Amino acid sequence: MRRHILPLLVATLGLVAAAAAPAFPAAAVAAHPAVPAVHPVQLSSIRANETEDTYSYTNAIRQSVWVDTGLTASGQPGGHVRVAADIIRPGELDQTAKIPVILEASPYYLCCGRGNQLQTKAYDANGNPITFPLFYDNYFVPRGYAVVLVDLAGTSRSQGCVDVGGPEDVTSATAVINWLNGKEIGRAHV
């Protein structure tokens, strides 16, 4: 029965995250501690209440960050569990605007895959994401959205223990949502 509940939980987490994290500060993942002020702007990809391809998918910024969840586990550096979040966002909006976020948290990005084709994430030699599963990135990024895919605690590149549908899964996704909203900005590592 858990196998049937988990996709629903993951989809629900993605919907809650999209609602709870409405604006990704484009400069939030800058390596420097001072984040320049960014202001909400009307995206040029919205016309007549519909989005259109406006931004370059090829020039999108792709990066991975590790967010401290506040969970502890023996054997982890500093005793804290960090989860991996892979981000792709329009390069044209870098440090210029707060942009909407579509977030999905899953334990399946590297082991089993996502979607009908069991697609997985792939990384370049520097550990930056080059391919994302499903259609979120190539559909939404050209329309002015950031896409954030989170490896839940204990899965893929994240630390900690697997806790399918349990408190550690919820805490993993919540920590990334909080970081995106600027509540935990100092606790992410690029």
N, C-alpha and C positions, 0 to 999 in steps of 0.2 A: 504494500500500500504506500510505503514511503516513496517509491519510485514515481508514483502518480502525483503525490503531493509536492515533491521538490520542483518540478517545472512550474507549477502554479505559484509556489513560493518565490521562485526566481523571477517570474514574470511580475508578480506583485511587488517584489523589492524594486524591480526596474521602474515600475509605474510610480511607486512611492518616491523613489529617488528622483525621477524626473519632475515630480511635483514639489519635492522638498528642496531640490537644488536648482532653482530656476535660472540662476545666472552664474556662469563660470567666469571668474575674473581672469581674463586672458593672461595677465601678468602674474598670476598666483604661483606659477611654477618657476618663476625666475630664480636663479641661483643666489641672488643677492637678498639680504634681509629686508631691505626697504622696498615695498611694493608701490609703484606709482599709482596714483588715484586714477581709476577708470570709472566712467559714467555710463549708465544705460543709454543706448541710442537706438533709434529705429533702424533695424537691419534693412539694407537695400534689397535683400532677397525677398522681402514681403511686398507683394503687389495685389491689390484687391482681395486682401485677407487670405492669400495663398502664397506659398513659398515657391521660388523658382531657383534654378541653378544660377548662382551669381559668382561664387567663389571657386578658386582653383583647387581641385582635389589633389592634383599633382604637387602643388606647393604647400599642402597642408603640413602643419607641425605635428610630428609624431614623437611621443616620448613616454617613458615609464617613470612613475614615481612610487615610492614606498611610503605608506602612511602608517604611523604608529597608532595602534588600536587602543592602547591602554591596557590590553590583556597582557598577562605575564605567562611565561613558559620557561622551564629550565632548559638550558642549552642555547637559548637565543642571546644574541649580543645585547648586553645591558638588561637581559631578562624580559625585554618587551617584544611583543609580537608585531611585526610589520606586514601589511598586505600590499601586494603589487596592484597598481592601477595603471592601465595603459590608456593613453589619451591621444586623440587625433582631433585637431581643431583647425579652422581656417587661418592660414598664415597672414592673410590680408587684415585680419582683425587683431593681430598680436599687439597687446598693450594699448589698444585703442578703445575697446568697448567690453562691457559685460555681455556674454553671449549665453544663450540657453544651452542646457546640458541634457543629454540622454545618457543615463547610466544604467548598466546592467551588471549585476553581480552573479557569478556562477562558479561552481567548482570544476566545470568541464572544458575549459578553454584549451588545455593542452593534452589531457588524457583521452577524452572520448569525443570531443568535438561538439559543435552546436549546429542546429538546423538540419535540414533534410540531407545535406551532403556531408554531415559530420565535419564541418570546417573547424580548423584550429587557428590560433594566433601563430605568427611566425616573426622572428626577430633577426636583425642584422648582426654583424660581428660586434657592434658596440652595445647590444642589448636593447636597441630601440625597435619598437614594433613596426613591421613593414606590411603585414596583412592582418586584417581583422575578420572574424567569422561573421556570417549573415550579411545583411545589407545596410546596417546602420551607418557605417562610415561613408560608403560611396553614395548613399542617398542624402543623408542629412548634412554632412560637412559642406558640400557645395551650396547648401541652403542656409548656411550661417550658424549651424549648431556645432557644439563640441560633443564627441562621443567618448565616454569613459567606460571601460570594461574592467571590472574588479575581479581578481582571483581571490575567492574567499579564503579565510584562514585555513592553513594546512593543505592547500591545494595549489597546483601549478607552481608559480614562483613565490608564493606567499609563505610566511612562516606560521608556526602554531600547529594546532591539532585539528583534524577534520571533525566537524560537529554538524552533520547534515541537518539543516533546518533548525538547529539549536541556537542557544544564546551567542556562541562565538561567531556563527554566520551573520546573525543580526548585528552584532557589535562591529564586525568587519565592514559591512556595508554602511552602517551609521557613521563610523569613523571617517570614511571617505566623503560622505555627504557633508559632515561637519567641516572637513578640511576644505571642500569646494566652497562652502559658505563663509570661509574665512575664520571659522571658530578655532581651528587647530592648525593655522597656517605654518607655524614654526615647527610642526612635527612631521612634515613631509620631507623626504629626501629624494632629490632628483638624481 
